[in-house]
Amino acid sequence: MDYQINKRLRNYLNYESLKVFLKRVGVSSTGVKNELIARIEECLNNGGISHSVWEEFLVDELKHGHNRSVYRSKLNSASLTKIKTVGRLNDSFQTAGYPVDEFSMLKDTYPDSDDPELVHYSVILDKDNVQKIEMCFAYRILTNRVVLEGIVIQDDETDYVWIEINIIAGLLTISLRPRGNMTESSGHTYQLFEKYSSLLTDLFSIRYLDNEDFKVVLFNVFKELTSRAETPYVQQVKPLEEEINEICDRFSETLGLPNKLEPINLPLRIRRLFERALIQNDFFNFKSYSEGKLGTIEKFHYADDTGARINASANDGDGIELSDIYFDTRDTIEDQRSFNKLWVKWFLPDSPTKYVDVRLEGHPKYYLIHFFKYLSGGDKEYVLSTVEAFR
């Protein structure tokens, strides 16, 4: 019987990604999505596209693709005993009832329950030592779809959870696709992270380390991106530093203040006010890509030692640099040196006019990198590696 792409996989796959795939294998990529699917099926059945090439595409698509919530957690190296060698890894899989050989059945997957079904397993080895494990679990979900005004029907779909255990780096990565219209509360990505991290604990006895230090990583990201963007305007104001100091000395004395630095640092405040004016006057260039610029901060959230919580966000078309709260809290940020959340626009190195919007969050059990757009594998890995470089 000829192979047909099942309806759930049809719905899940991205139209633009299918076009790129067809171009890559030398097949016409014109037409609507259903026509592309039909063309792929025809090629798979007449030998124009091998099933192994199609499976490789699905692996890449399910590993990356779509907007993604990427949960990461550092691993306790002492707890990785069961997966460090091939023999022990195979024993763990056999005990759990999973096959020990690498396999991928993504193109045939059609789970009939919300129980996790292992549909892909691969491992990277150095002789007998395990370096990295990749697994994909599939499960059925129910989503609501509006067909007419006031009429909602329920669709059954397949969703996928991509898991990578990097033993060399001591890092767990769980990639999930957020679903805003799911009918079960268990569909929220955090519950899924909890479910699958617990599954891995049961399967391999993995233990997780505290990830609070990621909040300092977020400060490092913030500091680099804001400093890099503001440097040209700081340099413009710098020649006026002596004059600003003299004016502040004179006015402090006239007003009966202790000095220009007490009770507040007047020269610093005035310099920053001029810098802010220059930024606002040249905002298009300030937010645009320039050489060496990795990205821009769009929004932030942090809590100080007293428990006070601060949010700063951009107005439509603006950036946080035009927000009063950003300037009012800069000194506190410098003292605190940590963030709970950052929203960052990362410029992509292969095409500086392109960018990726990302939300970064630090939590004790994990840290989260959420991508707000459909991504290629290369773009995703670039952002992940760039963030990690700030450690």
Legacy VTK file of the C-alpha trace (Angstrom):
# vtk DataFile Version 3.0
C-alpha trace
ASCII
DATASET POLYDATA
POINTS 391 float
0.000 0.000 0.000
1.290 3.450 -0.893
2.533 5.637 1.975
0.337 8.571 3.006
1.269 11.297 5.449
-1.238 11.018 8.294
-3.616 13.941 8.872
-2.066 14.963 12.181
1.427 15.224 10.718
-0.022 17.152 7.760
-1.495 19.707 10.160
1.664 19.979 12.234
4.133 20.560 9.417
4.933 24.111 8.372
4.135 25.208 4.806
7.305 27.276 4.297
9.445 24.479 5.690
7.867 22.006 3.252
8.728 24.361 0.378
12.358 24.561 1.517
12.502 20.769 1.778
11.164 20.260 -1.763
13.644 22.769 -3.189
16.476 20.995 -1.413
15.575 17.615 -2.934
15.090 19.102 -6.403
11.299 18.873 -6.606
8.871 21.664 -7.563
7.824 23.674 -4.509
4.932 25.664 -6.011
1.342 25.349 -4.858
-0.689 25.324 -1.669
0.145 23.086 1.273
-2.078 20.180 0.185
-0.365 20.165 -3.215
3.065 20.085 -1.585
2.004 17.182 0.628
0.629 15.280 -2.370
3.876 15.869 -4.289
5.958 14.571 -1.386
3.777 11.475 -1.078
4.102 10.800 -4.811
7.901 11.115 -4.643
8.110 8.882 -1.587
6.087 6.208 -3.349
7.911 6.362 -6.720
11.408 6.619 -5.250
11.952 10.291 -6.075
12.528 10.953 -2.374
13.907 8.265 -0.088
12.089 7.536 3.158
15.330 8.069 5.078
15.657 11.634 3.669
12.031 12.330 4.622
12.671 10.973 8.129
15.743 13.226 8.484
13.595 16.218 7.547
10.995 15.266 10.162
13.677 14.914 12.827
14.938 18.441 12.108
11.406 19.831 11.918
10.255 18.345 15.211
13.508 19.131 16.975
13.358 22.804 15.952
10.484 24.305 13.922
7.482 26.270 15.254
7.728 28.658 18.168
9.365 26.771 20.988
9.659 26.837 24.763
13.085 25.406 25.495
13.482 24.307 29.111
17.011 23.672 30.316
18.401 22.367 33.568
21.901 21.590 34.766
22.434 17.961 35.728
24.103 16.475 38.772
27.041 14.641 37.170
27.067 12.039 39.960
23.516 11.016 38.974
24.428 10.201 35.350
25.885 6.765 36.120
23.063 4.906 34.370
23.610 6.668 31.044
27.370 7.262 30.833
28.183 3.948 29.106
26.353 2.006 26.392
25.872 -1.043 28.588
24.259 0.843 31.443
22.149 2.933 29.056
20.854 -0.224 27.356
20.039 -1.752 30.740
17.992 1.330 31.647
16.074 1.196 28.360
15.394 -2.542 28.668
14.156 -2.127 32.241
11.721 0.556 31.039
10.541 -1.618 28.130
12.070 0.556 25.392
14.151 -0.756 22.460
17.912 -0.400 22.935
18.724 0.206 19.263
18.451 3.641 17.688
15.229 4.150 15.741
12.892 6.790 14.330
9.221 6.263 13.519
8.170 9.909 13.249
6.573 9.490 9.825
4.306 6.699 11.079
3.446 8.067 14.523
-0.249 8.321 15.411
-0.655 7.998 19.209
-4.159 7.299 20.514
-3.742 8.586 24.082
-1.972 11.298 26.051
0.508 8.764 27.426
4.062 9.493 26.214
5.107 7.238 23.342
8.823 7.078 22.474
9.022 7.642 18.696
12.660 8.607 18.176
15.888 7.623 19.894
19.466 8.372 18.908
22.764 8.454 20.755
26.202 9.957 20.083
29.087 7.806 21.323
32.806 8.068 21.859
33.735 4.371 21.813
31.726 2.954 24.731
31.090 6.338 26.361
27.791 8.132 25.799
28.113 11.825 24.938
24.570 12.818 24.009
21.128 11.199 23.977
18.180 12.458 21.929
14.625 11.255 22.405
11.276 12.360 21.059
7.988 11.493 22.744
4.633 11.840 21.005
1.175 12.017 22.521
-2.359 12.917 21.474
-3.837 16.305 22.328
-7.289 17.828 21.853
-7.466 21.405 20.573
-10.351 23.774 19.894
-10.796 25.153 16.397
-13.253 27.897 15.397
-14.957 26.960 12.097
-17.730 29.581 12.085
-18.613 32.489 14.330
-19.692 30.956 17.626
-19.042 27.400 16.438
-16.042 25.561 17.862
-15.067 21.999 17.054
-12.485 19.794 18.717
-9.540 18.407 16.770
-7.283 15.594 17.824
-3.633 16.221 17.036
-0.234 14.778 17.761
2.226 16.830 19.747
5.901 16.147 20.328
8.388 16.654 23.148
12.036 16.730 22.084
14.572 15.813 24.768
18.339 16.105 24.668
20.627 14.930 27.453
24.109 16.326 26.917
26.313 14.311 29.256
29.520 16.177 28.388
27.935 19.570 29.171
25.820 18.182 32.030
22.704 19.744 30.531
19.120 18.646 29.944
17.109 20.361 27.192
13.362 19.778 26.760
11.809 21.539 23.750
8.043 22.014 23.706
5.544 23.699 21.428
3.237 26.036 23.379
-0.434 25.516 22.662
-2.771 28.354 23.545
-6.017 26.529 22.797
-5.589 23.184 24.527
-8.503 21.785 26.509
-6.393 20.122 29.220
-4.470 22.126 31.812
-1.673 19.539 31.494
-0.968 21.042 28.086
0.824 24.031 29.590
4.522 23.822 28.942
5.579 23.968 32.578
3.434 20.954 33.468
4.958 19.148 30.500
8.464 20.009 31.663
7.604 18.644 35.108
6.109 15.496 33.601
9.055 14.663 31.353
11.811 15.662 33.772
10.150 13.333 36.303
9.955 10.610 33.640
13.704 10.947 33.059
14.326 10.728 36.788
12.346 7.471 36.888
14.063 6.145 33.763
17.677 7.120 34.459
17.731 8.318 38.120
18.800 11.772 36.889
19.006 14.550 39.451
18.903 18.260 38.676
21.015 21.112 40.023
19.873 24.569 41.115
19.632 27.025 38.202
19.381 30.319 40.111
22.717 31.429 38.629
20.956 31.938 35.280
19.534 35.163 36.711
23.110 36.478 36.760
23.515 35.319 33.150
20.490 37.482 32.335
22.187 40.472 33.968
25.286 39.826 31.860
23.121 39.767 28.719
21.384 42.980 29.785
24.643 44.753 30.604
26.339 43.852 27.328
23.396 44.666 25.073
22.491 47.983 26.708
26.112 49.123 27.070
26.908 48.275 23.453
23.860 50.177 22.199
24.435 53.226 24.420
28.202 53.614 23.895
28.039 56.046 20.908
25.789 58.405 22.877
27.868 58.119 26.041
30.912 59.105 23.974
29.070 62.144 22.611
28.357 63.425 26.125
31.788 62.580 27.553
33.528 65.825 26.327
30.994 67.826 28.370
31.864 66.025 31.611
34.072 68.801 33.034
31.523 71.504 32.290
28.718 69.432 33.814
30.794 68.946 36.991
31.444 72.698 37.257
27.774 73.557 36.781
26.733 70.993 39.388
29.317 72.350 41.852
28.013 75.918 41.398
24.314 75.027 41.549
24.767 72.706 44.561
26.405 75.532 46.481
23.721 78.030 45.409
20.934 75.668 46.484
22.564 74.763 49.782
23.140 71.093 48.971
25.996 69.250 50.752
27.812 68.807 47.423
27.217 67.717 43.842
27.263 64.004 44.839
24.978 64.206 47.909
22.172 63.356 48.372
22.259 62.228 44.721
24.988 62.106 42.105
23.949 65.138 40.053
26.658 64.945 37.340
25.789 61.314 36.655
22.067 62.085 36.449
22.631 64.990 34.072
24.976 62.995 31.834
22.398 60.219 31.614
19.658 62.704 30.825
21.674 64.010 27.864
22.435 60.445 26.751
18.715 59.662 26.913
17.900 62.717 24.809
20.475 61.683 22.184
19.070 58.145 22.096
15.524 59.396 21.667
16.645 61.765 18.915
18.404 58.937 17.045
16.146 56.063 18.056
15.957 54.325 14.680
19.726 53.882 14.510
19.879 53.058 18.211
17.558 50.060 17.734
19.042 48.969 14.393
21.850 46.507 13.822
25.431 47.755 13.765
28.717 45.864 13.719
29.320 43.936 16.921
25.776 44.441 18.180
24.194 41.156 19.280
20.692 42.427 19.959
18.487 44.795 21.943
16.621 44.517 25.246
12.869 44.917 24.738
11.561 44.353 28.261
12.700 43.171 31.682
11.418 41.969 35.029
13.286 41.624 38.301
12.688 41.459 42.037
15.018 43.173 44.513
16.070 41.996 47.986
13.014 43.597 49.588
10.681 41.570 47.360
9.715 44.578 45.247
9.048 43.611 41.641
9.884 45.843 38.705
8.615 45.511 35.136
9.811 47.725 32.322
8.473 47.322 28.814
8.391 49.177 25.553
5.453 51.059 24.140
4.484 50.113 20.599
7.476 50.880 18.429
9.552 52.112 21.374
12.161 50.421 23.510
12.705 50.245 27.242
15.364 52.938 26.829
12.535 55.475 26.497
10.785 54.147 29.599
11.032 56.286 32.763
11.242 53.201 34.941
14.326 52.004 33.075
16.254 55.156 33.966
14.851 55.282 37.484
16.001 51.729 38.273
19.393 51.601 36.531
21.372 52.036 39.738
19.289 49.393 41.507
19.859 47.038 38.594
23.611 47.547 38.866
23.459 46.712 42.587
21.140 43.736 42.151
23.007 42.192 39.194
20.276 39.695 38.362
17.002 39.478 36.450
14.018 37.165 36.593
13.073 37.680 32.957
14.418 39.419 29.865
12.809 39.904 26.476
15.560 40.162 23.855
15.623 40.793 20.128
18.671 38.859 18.862
20.196 39.820 15.515
21.092 36.829 13.343
24.706 36.783 12.102
24.003 35.505 8.567
21.530 38.328 7.902
21.642 41.311 10.301
18.306 42.577 8.989
16.710 39.440 10.461
16.175 38.895 14.152
14.606 36.515 16.653
12.405 37.622 19.554
13.136 35.575 22.672
12.010 35.550 26.297
14.610 34.401 28.842
13.600 33.325 32.348
15.551 32.138 35.362
14.000 29.701 37.873
15.463 27.454 40.576
14.509 24.195 38.799
15.175 25.276 35.217
15.801 28.180 32.917
13.586 28.900 29.953
14.344 30.244 26.491
11.119 30.882 24.605
11.232 31.597 20.861
8.403 33.678 19.425
8.762 32.579 15.812
9.269 29.590 13.578
12.994 28.815 13.484
15.522 26.881 11.512
17.861 24.701 13.527
20.808 26.969 12.845
19.042 30.095 14.164
17.888 28.300 17.286
21.314 26.875 18.064
22.920 30.286 17.490
20.686 31.904 20.115
21.138 29.049 22.611
24.920 29.084 22.269
25.070 32.910 22.437
23.057 32.930 25.670
25.297 30.234 27.181
28.380 32.278 26.260
27.289 34.898 28.827
28.098 32.537 31.682
LINES 1 392
391 0 1 2 3 4 5 6 7 8 9 10 11 12 13 14 15 16 17 18 19 20 21 22 23 24 25 26 27 28 29 30 31 32 33 34 35 36 37 38 39 40 41 42 43 44 45 46 47 48 49 50 51 52 53 54 55 56 57 58 59 60 61 62 63 64 65 66 67 68 69 70 71 72 73 74 75 76 77 78 79 80 81 82 83 84 85 86 87 88 89 90 91 92 93 94 95 96 97 98 99 100 101 102 103 104 105 106 107 108 109 110 111 112 113 114 115 116 117 118 119 120 121 122 123 124 125 126 127 128 129 130 131 132 133 134 135 136 137 138 139 140 141 142 143 144 145 146 147 148 149 150 151 152 153 154 155 156 157 158 159 160 161 162 163 164 165 166 167 168 169 170 171 172 173 174 175 176 177 178 179 180 181 182 183 184 185 186 187 188 189 190 191 192 193 194 195 196 197 198 199 200 201 202 203 204 205 206 207 208 209 210 211 212 213 214 215 216 217 218 219 220 221 222 223 224 225 226 227 228 229 230 231 232 233 234 235 236 237 238 239 240 241 242 243 244 245 246 247 248 249 250 251 252 253 254 255 256 257 258 259 260 261 262 263 264 265 266 267 268 269 270 271 272 273 274 275 276 277 278 279 280 281 282 283 284 285 286 287 288 289 290 291 292 293 294 295 296 297 298 299 300 301 302 303 304 305 306 307 308 309 310 311 312 313 314 315 316 317 318 319 320 321 322 323 324 325 326 327 328 329 330 331 332 333 334 335 336 337 338 339 340 341 342 343 344 345 346 347 348 349 350 351 352 353 354 355 356 357 358 359 360 361 362 363 364 365 366 367 368 369 370 371 372 373 374 375 376 377 378 379 380 381 382 383 384 385 386 387 388 389 390
